[in-house]
Amino acid sequence: MKDESFYASGLNFSCQRCSSCCRHDAGYVYLSENDIEKLIAKLETDRDSFIGLYCRLVKNWNGNKTLSLKEKSNKDCIFWESKKGCIVYGARPLQCKLFPFWESILFSKDSWKMASESCPGMNLGKHYSKEEINTLLEMRQGEI
């Protein structure tokens, strides 16, 4: 169970477009149907081609099978390019848009602190109230 007390007065975050959340670490970007439709439109492809080229079937936190984005061999997101950054930024999955407001990062003050060591936008910029943060968490749960 997450510890909401450490963010009772809110948290600050402003994306610096550093791409540290998109690169170098293994992980899953779970895709909702809405995410898939947006990415298919952005890439101007069909569903089968999109899934074959960019997705893998994995188990999510509930043990259910779901689609996740593939990673490159160096653990970068399949949609991250060195000179451009995220090539689907306008259509990126909700999970990406909601970073760093993920259950795993909001689990405790220590998990937030550990994530902030690699993300220069955490603890800077826009202030999110506890209510806003919980709404973002609920949005994600509603998608998957």
N, C-alpha and C positions, 0 to 999 in steps of 0.2 A: 504494500500500500504506500502510495506517495505521501510525502510530508509537505502539506500545503503551508505549514507555518513559516517556512523560510521565505516564501514569496507572498505572505499575507499583505505586505504593503506594496507588492508589485515588483516587477523586474524591468530592466531596460535592455533594449536590443535595437540595433540598426544594422542591416546587412551592409558589409563593406565590399561585397562581391569579390572576396578573396579566394573563394572556391575551396576552402579547407573542408567544408562539409561534403564536398563532391568528390574528393580525391584521397588517395593514399590509404584509406581504411576500408576493410571489407564490411559489407553491411547489406541490408535489404531496403529497397524502395518499393514498398507494397503498392500495387496499382488498383485503384477502384475502376469501375466501368466508366465513370466520368473522366478519369485520368486517361484511360485508353482512348476514348473517343476524341479528346482534345489532342492527344499526341498523333493519332491517325490523321486528323485533319491538318495539323501542322506539317507533318511529314508527307502529306499527300500520297498515302499508301492505303492498302486494304488491311483488314484485321489480321488475316492469316500471315501476310508478309511481315507486318509489324511484330506480331508475337514471335514468329520464327527468327527474325533478325535481332530483336531488342529485349526479349523477355526470357525468363526462366521460371519454372514452376517450383515453388518452395513452400514450406510449412510456415504459417504465421504464428503469432504469439498464442493463439488458441489451438494450435495443432492442425488447423484447416489448411488445405492446399490453396495457394493463391499465386497470382503472377507478380513477379518482381522484375525490375530492370536488371539486365546483365551488367557485369562489370568488365572492364578491360583487364588484361593480365596483371597490370600494375595496380589494380584495385580502384582506378578512376572510374567514374560513372561512364556508361556507354555514350552519353551525350555531352561529355566534357571534352573540349578541344583546347590545346595549349594557347593558340593565338586568339581564340574567340570566347573561351569560357563555355558556358552552357549554351548549346546551339538550339535548345528548345525552351529557353528561359520564359517566354510569354505563355507557353503551354505546359510548363513543368508541373509534375504531379503535386497534389495538395500536400503530401508529406514534405516535399522540398520547400514549398511556400511557408509551411508552418515552423520550419526550423528556426530557433532551437526549442520551440515549445512542444517537445515530445515527452511522453510519459517517462521514458528512460532517462532523460536529462532533468526532468522536474521531480524525479524520485526523491531527491534529497539535496541539501545544500552542497554536500560533497560532490554529487554527480553533476550539478550545475557548475561548480568550481572547476572540476576536471574538464568538462566540455569547453569552458571559457578559456582554458589554456591554449586551445588551438583555434579559437574563433575571436578575432579582434572586435567584432561587433557586439559581443555579449557584454552587458553592463554599460553600454553606451547608448546615447540617442533616445529614441522614443520610449516613453514609459508605458508599460502594460500593467493594468490593475489585475488583481487576483481574479476578478470576475471576467475580464477579457481573456486572461490566460486559460481559465477553465472553459470558456466558450470555444476557444481554439482547439482545446483537447476534445471537446464534444463534437466539433465539426469533423475532426479526423475519425472519431469512432463511428460517426454517422455515415461516412463514406465507405468504410471497409466492412 
